[in-house]
Every structure is written in structure tokens, then in C-alpha cells.
Amino acid sequence: MGRIIVLIGKRFGRLTVIEKHSYDSHGHVFWLCKCDCGNIKSIASSSLLRTMTTSCGCFRKECLENRPSIHRGTKMPEYKSWLSMKRRCYCKTDKQYSRWGGRGITVCDKWKESFPNFLSDMGEKPSPYHTIDRIDNNGNYTPENCKWSNPKEQNRNRRSNKWYEYNGLKMILTDWGIYFGISSHAIQQKIRRGSTFDEVFEYYTEKGRY
């Protein structure tokens, strides 16, 4: 059996760990947790650390009771997006943690412990292909900084993208290529050979390539 991570006193959503409870047949540790509603429930370490369980069950009940128009509750795709968002920011074992929580990205208090608040602010996904996207890639998950984006929009907002600006117009190379009617690779090659972006812009403007 590996080293046990002591969770007593830790808070996960609406749950506060009060004491170690038991082990199952596989050696998994279960903890007694007190929910904000007053209920006591035994929950596995893995469920707590991965934020898979954040209440005694009262949260799901509230979703169903308070929002009859979204009776699908926790089966909604938006609920899965909400859980994934929190895992990326707070679960150190999540494979994406280093790119979110590891950089200091957090979820605002309004959303962190309330899926109904998240859904009310974001609305339902426009399509199954849309995912939650931060407008400022270095900003936190807040109502002001988030929107649903399709894969193409998400790709434009990647941290690895380099932005180029000329006379107040700022775009990534892909969009500058569209602007000039050429491939972004051609622009990239000129920059690699030592041209500044101002020189690139002036070159294609003079050549009438846009």
C-alpha cells in the first residue's frame, strides 16, 4: 500500500473531510465528509482529489429541482465541461494541470462550486463541437473571460500562436495569409530570413498580393 495522502480538514466543493473512514478490498481509502447541507458521506480519495464528487448528492438534486428546463442535470455536456474545467485547474494528477492550474489559472468563486451559476452565465453549447474558451489565454475562468468556441476558434486562441500587428490590426499568421491571399508559410519564410513584419506587410502591399 502506498503512502496515504491525509485529507482531514480539506475542502472539496461542498464537502469537508472530517476523518478517515475505511478501506475497500483493493486498499482504497475512504473518508467521512460533511456536506454543507449537513449530511455525512463516506467518499473515496480518488473521487475527492479528481473533483468527481463535490457534494453528498444535494447538488445534483438542486440542479434538477431548481432548473426544470434543464432536467438533464448532470448528464448535460455542459456539466462535463464544468467538471473538466475544474480538474484542469485544481487536480494535480490531471494530465492537463501543468497548462492550467500549474500556471495559476483558477475558476471564479461563482462557478467553482455551482454548476447552475456556470450554466446560467455560459448558456448551453451551440453545438457538440464547442468547448469552453478563455478570451484572454492568461486569464482565469470567469463570466467575462469565457465563451463557447468551435475548434477553429480555439486553435486561434492557442498560447503557441504568435500574433503580428501592423497599423493597429493584429492577427495570427494564418489570418494574415488570408488577408494577403497567400499561404501563411510564405510569410513565415520571409520572417525567418530576417524581414520584420512591417517589411513583409509593405512587400505584399506593393506587390498587390491582397
Secondary structure, 3 states (H helix, E strand, C coil): CCCCCCCCCCEECCEEEEEEEEECCCCCEEEEEEECCCCEEEEEHHHHHCCCCCCCCHHHHHHHHHCHHHCCHHHCHHHHHHHHHHHHHHCCCCCCHHHCHHHCCCECHHHHCCHHHHHHHHCCCCCCCCEEEECCCCCCECHHHEEEECHHHHHHCCCCCCEEEECCEEEEHHHHHHHHCCCHHHHHHHHHCCCCHHHHHHHHHHCCCC
